[in-house]
Amino acid sequence: MEIKNNPFNANTFQEIWKKHFISNKPVRTFNFIDGINFYKSRFSFFVNIGKNLTKGNTYRINNYEDFKNNTFIIYDVLPHLRRERNNRPDNIGVFRSKQYPGYLIHLDEFKNIDDYLLKTFSKNTRMKMRKFTRRLDECFNISTKMYFGHIDKADYDEVFKKFMMLLEKRYSEKQISYNNMQPFEWNFYKEVAYPLILEEKASLFVVYDKETPIAITYNYHTEDAVIDAITVFDTDYSKFNIGYVNNLKILNWCFDNNLKILDFSKGYFDYKKRMCTLQYDFEYHIIYDKKSIISKLTAYILYIFYEFKTYLRSKKLNEKFHKITYNLKKKKHLNPKREVEIIKLDKLPNPKELNKIDIKKEISYDFLTKYVNDFLYLVVKPYNQIESFQVNNMVNTYILSCDSLTQQIKFIK
């Protein structure tokens, strides 16, 4: 089995990746291996084009000997998609280092999304998922758009602008650094995604509240699979479990379009483990010439290095590292946590003590959005039925009201 129409082998992906990361290095192909192109690193071993920004590679070794005296590393090999070997040379060796866990759903095991939910989750969990989806739809003007095959450049630029804003907000709250947000990586993604969408090798799935994106997922596409590359949601909608809702909407699109796999790709998250039908490991493969001492030694050093990195991740030292790098950058928290006192009121205070505000239209009240959304989750009413007030004679105090439910929100500091 192999990846059909692999987006990471596409000229567009490889040319743009080369431009951003190895502009002065030539791309090399070798007869002994199909499916992978390489460049020569500064340490004289060969690395696959795309390096660790691919989301899965497969390859086949052929009976040629142009690998002699060289060492090769291939990132993100998918062991569950091993390709058949032809007459593999006797003097070729391969070290395999397991790196990141991966998770996917075999969609062809289910008739539709209802069948998937029935066979994957308990009755109680299914009820909760439906409740989150229903409440989100009842409280907001929710729509979805899969940009696949076509997207106006202006819309693309606007979505990517919001994409970064949501990522900055999310990881500011977690106070950890995130590799894909680094300028050199983000600039690559922003340039490569647009042409790949037009070529139907990538997509942007967006959940909108009216015209505002509240969840965005960047995907790669093969002939029969969708591969989740980067996903983020607006944490102001966390009460509605927007992450799961977003995944269910993508899953529904996959069933509607007769795809066989939804791949959540590398990295552990609880939702991936709960939703997947297969857990696998991304592997780094180090190919070497058994008859060359230098090639064999280089390969072994690389293998030990990546095995050590795996060990460090098993001790969660990578998480500590990301927190340290975040703090070293001394980035200001976009939404610093504030001590909040929320009190249920029997009735709305005297209107003379209140100043009505419109949180949607006035940016200065953005910090209240999460609390309004949490309130909406309780009352299950459309957003436009919520009244918001600032209390005149009380500092940092606000009132939310809908029907018989009234709530006071006071920021202590």
N, C-alpha and C positions, 0 to 999 in steps of 0.2 A: 504494500500500500504506500502511496506517496501523496504529497500535496499537489493537487492539480491546479494549474494557473497560479502558482505561487507568487504573491505580490512582491516578495523579497528578492526574487530573481528577475523582476521586471526591470527593463532599462531605466525607466523613470526613477524608481526607487534607488537603484544603484548609482546612477549618474548624480542625483541630487545628494545622496549620502557621501559620495566621493568628493563632491564640491565642498561640502561642509567640514569634512574630517580628514581627507587625505588628498587635497587638491593637486599636490605635486608628485604623487606616486602613481605609477602605472598599474592597471588591473591585469592580473595574470590568470590564465586558464591552464589546466593540466589535463593530459589525456587519461591519467590514472583515476580521475575522479569526475563523476557527472553531478551536476546540480549545484556546484559551489564555485564561485570565483574568489580570487585572493589578492591581497597586496602584501608587500614585504615590510615587516615592522623594523624599527630601528635596531632590534636585537637579532635581526636576520632570520627569524622564523616567519612563516606565512600565516596571515589571519584572514578569515572569511570577510568578504565585503558585507557591510552592515553591522559587523561585529555583534555587540549585545543589544542592538536596537531592532533586531529582527524578533519575531515572535514564534519562530519555529523553522528548523531546517531539516531536510533529508538529503541523503547523497547515496551514490553507488560507486564502489571501487571496481575498477577495470584492470585487466591484465596488461598494464603498461608500467614502465619503470622510470618515468620522468620525475618521480618523487625522490630519487636517490640523493643521499647526503643532505636532505632537507627535512624540516619539521613543520607541521601544519596544525593550527588550532581552529576548530569550528565551534562557534558558540551556539547555544540553544538548539541542540539536536533533539528531535522528538523520538524517543525510543519506541513508542507505540506505533510509529509510522516508518519502521525500518524498511529500507528498500532492498530488494534481492541483490545479492552479490553475484557478479560474474566470476571469471577465473581470477580470484584475488592472488596477487603475488605472494610467495612464501615469506619474503623478507620485509613485508610491511607489518608494522605493529600499531596498535591503537590503545591508548589509555582513555578510560571513560570516567569522568568525575561528575557525580550528581550534584546539581546546584540548587535550583529553585523548584518548589512544587508547582505543578500546574493542575488545572481543573477544567473539565468540559462536560457538556451534556450531549449524549447521543440522542438527537431528536428523533431519529428513525425508529427508536424503540417505543414511540408513543404515537397515538392517532392524532392528537391535538393538544392544546395547552391544558384543557380540562383533564385529559387522560394523564398528562405529565404530573399535574398537581395532585391528582388522586393517588398515583402510585409512588409519589416522592415524599409527600408531607402528611402529617396526621390531620384528622378532621379539625382539631382545634387550631392548628397552624393555618390550614386553608381558610378557615373562617376569619382569622386575623388578617391574612393577606387581602381577602376580599373587602374587609372592613376598611383597611388603609386605602385601597384603591377607590372604593365608593366614597369615602369621606373627602379624599383629595378632589375627586370630580365634582362633588356637591358643593364644596367650599370655594373652588377656584374655577376659572375658565381654562380648563386644561386641554391641550392638544399636543399631538406628537408629529414629528416630521423626520423622515429618513432621507437624508441627502445622499443619494446614490445614483451615479450616472449623470446628474446635473445639479448645479448650484450656481446661482448668480454670484459673481465675485464680491459684490457689495454685501450680500448676505453672508458669504463665507467669512469675510473680514470681520463682520459684526459678531458672528458666532465665536470665532477664535478669540476676539477681544474679551468677550464674556467668559469664554473657557478659562483663560488665564486669571481673570478676576475671581472666579469661583475656586480655582486651584489655590490661589494666594490666600483666600479667605479660609478654605478648609485646612491648609497646612499651617496657617498662622494660628488657628485654634488648637491644632495638635502640637504646635511648636516643634516641628521636625522639618528637616530639609527634604526635598523631593527632587530626584535627579532630573526628571523630565522638565522641570521648571527652570533648570539652568539655561541661560541664554543660548549657549552653543547647541543644546539639544532642542530647545523649544523652537528656535529659528529653523532648524531642520524640519521638525514636524509641520510647522506652519507653511513651509514652502512645498513639502512633498505631498501633503494631504490633498491639496486642490487638484493637481493633475491626476492623482490616483483615483479621486472620486469620479472625475470625468471618464476615466478608463474602467470604472466599475471594479477597481481593486481596493478601494477603501470607501468609507462612509462616515458621516456624522449623524448620529441619532440624537435628536433634541426633544426634550419635554418642555413645553411652553406653558407659562401662566400668562394668558393673553399674548403679548408680544415678547415677554421676558423669558429667556431660557432659565430653567431651574434645575435641569439635569442635562449633561452633555456626555456622550460617549463617542470616542474616536475608534473606529473598527477597521481592520483589514479584512479583505474578502478573498476566498479561494473559490473554486468552482462549486463546492458544496458546504462551505463553512463560513461563519462569521467569527472573527477573532477580536475580542475586546482588548484594545491596546491601552487606552487611557480613559478613565471615567471619573466624573465628579458630579456632585449635586450640591444644591444650595442648602446649607445647614439650617437656614431659617425654617425649612420645611421638614426638619428631622422628626417632628412629632408624628408625621404621616408616614414615617418609614419610607421616605422617598427613594432610598437606594433600592429596596426590594421592588417597589412599584416600577421604577425605571427598568429593572432587569426583566420583570414580567412583560412589560410592553415591548421590549426588544425580543423577548422569547416569542411573543405572539406574532411579531413581524416575521420571524424566522419560520414559524409554522406556516404562515400564510404564503410564504415564498418557497416552500418545499425544500428548505435547507436541511442537511443531515446533522450538522454539528454547530453548537454555540460554545465556543472556547473562551473561557475566562482568562486564559493564559497564565503567566507566571506570577508568583507571589501569593502568600496566604492571606485570606480574609475569611471571616466566619461564614459570610453569605455564600462564598464560592464552595466551601466544603459542604454546606447544607443543600445547595442546589445541584451539585454535580452528580453525574453517574459514573465518572471515571476520574480518579486522581492519579497523576503521573509525575515524573520528574524530568525537568529540563537537564540535559547533559552537555558538558563540554567535552568534545572529542579531540584528543591530541594524537595525530598520526605521525609516525616516524619510520626511519629506515633502520631496521634491526642490525644491519651490517655496518652502520656508521656510528662510531663511539660518540661523536659530537652530537649527532641527531638524537641518539638514544638518551644521552645525558640531558640535553635541552628539554626533551619531552618529559623526562622524569622530574626535572626541576619545576616545569610548568604544572605537572600533575600534583606535586606536593603543595605548590602554592595555592592551587584552587581547592584542594582538599582542606587546607588550613583555613581558607575563607569560609568554606562550608561549616567547619567546626566552630568558627567565631560566630556565624549566624545562628548555629544551634544553641549558643549561649546568649543569644539576643544582644550581642555586642554591637551589631550593626545598628540596632535601634538607638542604643546609647550614642553611637557615633553620629547618627543623623540629628539627634538632639543637640549634641555639642556643636556641630557645624552650624546648626540654626542659630544657636546662641552667640557663636563667634561673629556671625554676620550682624548681630545686634539689630535685627529687624524689629520694627515697632509692631506690636500686636494690632491687627486690623480691627478686631472687636474684643478689646480686653474684657475679661470677666469682671462683672460688677455684682456686688451683693444686692440682691433684689428681695423685696418683701411683697408678696402677692396676697391680697385679702379679698375674700368674697363679701360683697356689700348687699344689704337687703334691698336697697333701692338707689336710684341715681341721685346724687347730691343736687342741691339747689342750682339750677342752670346759671344763676348769676355768679356762681363760684367757678364756673367752667369756661374754658375756651375751646371750641370745637376745632379739631385739626384734621388734616387729610394726609395720612402717612404715605400713601402712594405717590402723591404729587410733591410733597415737601421732603427733599433729600435729608434735611437736618434731623428728620425723625426716623431715619433708616434703622437706628438701633432698636426701635420698638417692633420692627417687623416680626421677629421671632416670637415675641409675646402675643402679638395679635394672632399669628398663625396658631400658636398653642391654644389660645382662647377659641379660635374657630374650630379646632379639633373637638372641643368640649360641646359647643353649641350646635355644630353641624349645620351651619347656615351659609349662604353665599356671602362672599367677602363684602359686597356692597350693602349688606344689611347690618354691618357692624358700625357702631358709632364710637369715635375716639375723641377723648378730651384731655386737655391739660388743666390741672387744678391751679387756679390763680394764686391762692394764698399758701400753697405748699410747694416746697422746692423739689424738683425732680419727681413729681407725682403725676400719674396719668390714670384715666378711667377708660375702661372698655365696657361697652354695653350692647346687649342684643336680647330682645324680648324680655324675659323675666330674669335674665342672668346679668349681673353687673360685677365687675372686678376692678380692684384698685391695684396699680403697680407703682411701687415706690422704690427708687434706686437709693440705697443707703450711702454708697460711696462709689 
